[in-house]
Amino acid sequence: MRTSSIDSGGGKGTTNSQKDQIERRHSGSSRGRISVVGIGPGDIDEMTLDAKKTIVEADVIVGYKTYVRLIESIVKPGAEVFSGTMGKEVERAKAAVSKALEGNTVAVISSGDPGVYGMAGLVLEVANLENVKIPIVVIPGVTAATAAAARLGAPLVSDFAVISLSDLLTPWSLIEKRLHGAAEADFVIVLYNPQSEGRKEPLMKANEILLKHRKPETLVGVVRQVGRKGEETVITTLKELLNCEVDMATTIIVGNSTTCLVGERMVTLRGYDL
Amino acid sequence: MRTSSIDSGGGKGTTNSQKDQIERRHSGSSRGRISVVGIGPGDIDEMTLDAKKTIVEADVIVGYKTYVRLIESIVKPGAEVFSGTMGKEVERAKAAVSKALEGNTVAVISSGDPGVYGMAGLVLEVANLENVKIPIVVIPGVTAATAAAARLGAPLVSDFAVISLSDLLTPWSLIEKRLHGAAEADFVIVLYNPQSEGRKEPLMKANEILLKHRKPETLVGVVRQVGRKGEETVITTLKELLNCEVDMATTIIVGNSTTCLVGERMVTLRGYDL
């Protein structure tokens, strides 16, 4: 079966199921290939079985150094590890492609899910630009939004929007437009990359924008280091948010108009009649 | 350490980490407890290690019949199984609480992630209404948005909004408002529950709304039965979307203005300079 391509006739394209792709990858062929793997929030137990198997079997591991440290206990002896810094994502994607072309089984790892502010798109872009025909599979993982939500209770449960406050690759004007748009339509809003040293303004501005649309008492969940040592969960309000300790490993979930405390948990009401 | 409650002083509350909570749950205590578990899209290998362990150890399994069938191979012999139908979520949540009060380890299962249109909020609400003090832990899983995205390539990768087209619990006027808001702010848009027998109008109306904000050639990914037998992935366009076969087990991902084909994959460009 072939992977479907764009079908302007509106018909159905048959497809390689993810399972087929992964089984071929594990079948022992010596051809190089890349898996872009979501390792989940941090704890090995929050990884999928498939992600773990992929990492355990990989000849080469490529990832940001913090994520490599999180999974190093399951990397096979003798595997080559490319452990890099923030800002070097393009280099890591190129290294992955290069290693796969040598015939290696490569695992490019991303925290959470690799398709949510992760490496999936970049690896595909680099491979395509270099016109290389190697199998590339994306292995989904538990993204920070859902990991943080699980700690808080059930704040997502209904329609939600995910917005990164990092303006390194996205113009701030577009981030603002999305904050306004999401808040006005009463989405629960998940903020990724909310703050880092030297960059406190984005969260301050985001808070100001959200207060234009939401009551100051709107519940906000703040989860630091989700899935890692030092994990911390706080439920606060929009008006108090800027008093919380926040860093780049923090996920912030801003409730919508129905979000409330249920016991000690943050819950957005789906609308069930109880 | 205590779970933080609402902190109007903006201070930090210390917390039971998820790991602490889960370890206490697995410690062999005979006290009843509930885990609301995300089983992922369907294949056991796409479940987290923690989710699998929780289901394997559960005395009681509660879930919608389709999801129970997906995981029945790992349910321990002798476990009690409450397998229900759509529309009976409240009854299942009550049964879970009742069984936990008898001292059982209960796993309430949801497809994907239990905090995304799943059972997490409802179980917490029911337990709170009945004023019962039993440990309840939410075990996150791979939600359909990220599972479908992995099949398609990397369509999420940037800011995205998740909207359910089911108006059983949410007024259609609010769904429309969210579609407009998300489209206008150039979010990638993930549609859950897009269609079922007798309910084709929501997707038709959603398509019409999105065409007011996006070009007809905007890429749309349609993944049916993600993670299950019969999984099918199609990449099409907004103008052709209504010609695709769509059902309730379909996840639709509507690209934003930068989403394009990279090779045969659907990728939203993050903005890396290549």
Chai-1 contact restraints between the chains, C-beta under 6 A:
chainA,res_idxA,chainB,res_idxB,connection_type,confidence,min_distance_angstrom,max_distance_angstrom,comment,restraint_id
A,T3,B,E264,contact,1.0,0.0,6.0,A-B,restraint_1
A,S4,B,T233,contact,1.0,0.0,6.0,A-B,restraint_2
A,S4,B,V234,contact,1.0,0.0,6.0,A-B,restraint_3
A,S5,B,E264,contact,1.0,0.0,6.0,A-B,restraint_4
A,I6,B,I235,contact,1.0,0.0,6.0,A-B,restraint_5
A,D7,B,T236,contact,1.0,0.0,6.0,A-B,restraint_6
A,G10,B,E240,contact,1.0,0.0,6.0,A-B,restraint_7
A,G10,B,N243,contact,1.0,0.0,6.0,A-B,restraint_8
A,K12,B,V234,contact,1.0,0.0,6.0,A-B,restraint_9
A,K12,B,E245,contact,1.0,0.0,6.0,A-B,restraint_10
A,G13,B,V234,contact,1.0,0.0,6.0,A-B,restraint_11
A,T15,B,E232,contact,1.0,0.0,6.0,A-B,restraint_12
A,T15,B,T233,contact,1.0,0.0,6.0,A-B,restraint_13
A,S17,B,E231,contact,1.0,0.0,6.0,A-B,restraint_14
A,Q18,B,R151,contact,1.0,0.0,6.0,A-B,restraint_15
A,D45,B,L49,contact,1.0,0.0,6.0,A-B,restraint_16
A,D45,B,D50,contact,1.0,0.0,6.0,A-B,restraint_17
A,E46,B,T48,contact,1.0,0.0,6.0,A-B,restraint_18
A,E46,B,D50,contact,1.0,0.0,6.0,A-B,restraint_19
A,T48,B,E46,contact,1.0,0.0,6.0,A-B,restraint_20
A,T48,B,T48,contact,1.0,0.0,6.0,A-B,restraint_21
A,L49,B,D45,contact,1.0,0.0,6.0,A-B,restraint_22
A,D50,B,D45,contact,1.0,0.0,6.0,A-B,restraint_23
A,D50,B,E46,contact,1.0,0.0,6.0,A-B,restraint_24
A,V90,B,Y272,contact,1.0,0.0,6.0,A-B,restraint_25
A,D113,B,T146,contact,1.0,0.0,6.0,A-B,restraint_26
A,G115,B,T146,contact,1.0,0.0,6.0,A-B,restraint_27
A,G115,B,A149,contact,1.0,0.0,6.0,A-B,restraint_28
A,G115,B,A150,contact,1.0,0.0,6.0,A-B,restraint_29
A,G115,B,A154,contact,1.0,0.0,6.0,A-B,restraint_30
A,G115,B,L156,contact,1.0,0.0,6.0,A-B,restraint_31
A,G115,B,V157,contact,1.0,0.0,6.0,A-B,restraint_32
A,V116,B,L156,contact,1.0,0.0,6.0,A-B,restraint_33
A,A120,B,A154,contact,1.0,0.0,6.0,A-B,restraint_34
A,G121,B,A154,contact,1.0,0.0,6.0,A-B,restraint_35
A,G121,B,V157,contact,1.0,0.0,6.0,A-B,restraint_36
A,G121,B,V267,contact,1.0,0.0,6.0,A-B,restraint_37
A,G121,B,R270,contact,1.0,0.0,6.0,A-B,restraint_38
A,L122,B,Y272,contact,1.0,0.0,6.0,A-B,restraint_39
A,L124,B,G153,contact,1.0,0.0,6.0,A-B,restraint_40
A,L124,B,A154,contact,1.0,0.0,6.0,A-B,restraint_41
A,L124,B,V262,contact,1.0,0.0,6.0,A-B,restraint_42
A,L124,B,R265,contact,1.0,0.0,6.0,A-B,restraint_43
A,L124,B,V267,contact,1.0,0.0,6.0,A-B,restraint_44
A,E125,B,V262,contact,1.0,0.0,6.0,A-B,restraint_45
A,N128,B,V262,contact,1.0,0.0,6.0,A-B,restraint_46
A,N128,B,G263,contact,1.0,0.0,6.0,A-B,restraint_47
A,L129,B,L274,contact,1.0,0.0,6.0,A-B,restraint_48
A,V138,B,A150,contact,1.0,0.0,6.0,A-B,restraint_49
A,P140,B,V142,contact,1.0,0.0,6.0,A-B,restraint_50
A,P140,B,T146,contact,1.0,0.0,6.0,A-B,restraint_51
A,P140,B,A147,contact,1.0,0.0,6.0,A-B,restraint_52
A,P140,B,A150,contact,1.0,0.0,6.0,A-B,restraint_53
A,V142,B,P140,contact,1.0,0.0,6.0,A-B,restraint_54
A,T143,B,T146,contact,1.0,0.0,6.0,A-B,restraint_55
A,T146,B,D113,contact,1.0,0.0,6.0,A-B,restraint_56
A,T146,B,G115,contact,1.0,0.0,6.0,A-B,restraint_57
A,T146,B,P140,contact,1.0,0.0,6.0,A-B,restraint_58
A,T146,B,T143,contact,1.0,0.0,6.0,A-B,restraint_59
A,A147,B,P140,contact,1.0,0.0,6.0,A-B,restraint_60
A,A149,B,G115,contact,1.0,0.0,6.0,A-B,restraint_61
A,A150,B,G115,contact,1.0,0.0,6.0,A-B,restraint_62
A,A150,B,V138,contact,1.0,0.0,6.0,A-B,restraint_63
A,A150,B,P140,contact,1.0,0.0,6.0,A-B,restraint_64
A,R151,B,Q18,contact,1.0,0.0,6.0,A-B,restraint_65
A,G153,B,L124,contact,1.0,0.0,6.0,A-B,restraint_66
A,A154,B,G115,contact,1.0,0.0,6.0,A-B,restraint_67
A,A154,B,A120,contact,1.0,0.0,6.0,A-B,restraint_68
A,A154,B,G121,contact,1.0,0.0,6.0,A-B,restraint_69
A,A154,B,L124,contact,1.0,0.0,6.0,A-B,restraint_70
A,L156,B,G115,contact,1.0,0.0,6.0,A-B,restraint_71
A,L156,B,V116,contact,1.0,0.0,6.0,A-B,restraint_72
A,V157,B,G115,contact,1.0,0.0,6.0,A-B,restraint_73
A,V157,B,G121,contact,1.0,0.0,6.0,A-B,restraint_74
A,D159,B,I163,contact,1.0,0.0,6.0,A-B,restraint_75
A,D159,B,R178,contact,1.0,0.0,6.0,A-B,restraint_76
A,F160,B,V162,contact,1.0,0.0,6.0,A-B,restraint_77
A,A161,B,A161,contact,1.0,0.0,6.0,A-B,restraint_78
A,V162,B,F160,contact,1.0,0.0,6.0,A-B,restraint_79
A,I163,B,D159,contact,1.0,0.0,6.0,A-B,restraint_80
A,L169,B,R270,contact,1.0,0.0,6.0,A-B,restraint_81
A,L169,B,G271,contact,1.0,0.0,6.0,A-B,restraint_82
A,K177,B,A185,contact,1.0,0.0,6.0,A-B,restraint_83
A,R178,B,D159,contact,1.0,0.0,6.0,A-B,restraint_84
A,R178,B,A185,contact,1.0,0.0,6.0,A-B,restraint_85
A,G181,B,G181,contact,1.0,0.0,6.0,A-B,restraint_86
A,G181,B,E184,contact,1.0,0.0,6.0,A-B,restraint_87
A,G181,B,A185,contact,1.0,0.0,6.0,A-B,restraint_88
A,E184,B,G181,contact,1.0,0.0,6.0,A-B,restraint_89
A,A185,B,K177,contact,1.0,0.0,6.0,A-B,restraint_90
A,A185,B,R178,contact,1.0,0.0,6.0,A-B,restraint_91
A,A185,B,G181,contact,1.0,0.0,6.0,A-B,restraint_92
A,E231,B,S17,contact,1.0,0.0,6.0,A-B,restraint_93
A,E232,B,T15,contact,1.0,0.0,6.0,A-B,restraint_94
A,T233,B,S4,contact,1.0,0.0,6.0,A-B,restraint_95
A,T233,B,T15,contact,1.0,0.0,6.0,A-B,restraint_96
A,V234,B,S4,contact,1.0,0.0,6.0,A-B,restraint_97
A,V234,B,K12,contact,1.0,0.0,6.0,A-B,restraint_98
A,V234,B,G13,contact,1.0,0.0,6.0,A-B,restraint_99
A,I235,B,I6,contact,1.0,0.0,6.0,A-B,restraint_100
A,T236,B,D7,contact,1.0,0.0,6.0,A-B,restraint_101
A,E240,B,G10,contact,1.0,0.0,6.0,A-B,restraint_102
A,N243,B,G10,contact,1.0,0.0,6.0,A-B,restraint_103
A,E245,B,K12,contact,1.0,0.0,6.0,A-B,restraint_104
A,V262,B,L124,contact,1.0,0.0,6.0,A-B,restraint_105
A,V262,B,E125,contact,1.0,0.0,6.0,A-B,restraint_106
A,V262,B,N128,contact,1.0,0.0,6.0,A-B,restraint_107
A,G263,B,N128,contact,1.0,0.0,6.0,A-B,restraint_108
A,E264,B,T3,contact,1.0,0.0,6.0,A-B,restraint_109
A,E264,B,S5,contact,1.0,0.0,6.0,A-B,restraint_110
A,R265,B,L124,contact,1.0,0.0,6.0,A-B,restraint_111
A,V267,B,G121,contact,1.0,0.0,6.0,A-B,restraint_112
A,V267,B,L124,contact,1.0,0.0,6.0,A-B,restraint_113
A,R270,B,G121,contact,1.0,0.0,6.0,A-B,restraint_114
A,R270,B,L169,contact,1.0,0.0,6.0,A-B,restraint_115
A,G271,B,L169,contact,1.0,0.0,6.0,A-B,restraint_116
A,Y272,B,V90,contact,1.0,0.0,6.0,A-B,restraint_117
A,Y272,B,L122,contact,1.0,0.0,6.0,A-B,restraint_118
A,L274,B,L129,contact,1.0,0.0,6.0,A-B,restraint_119
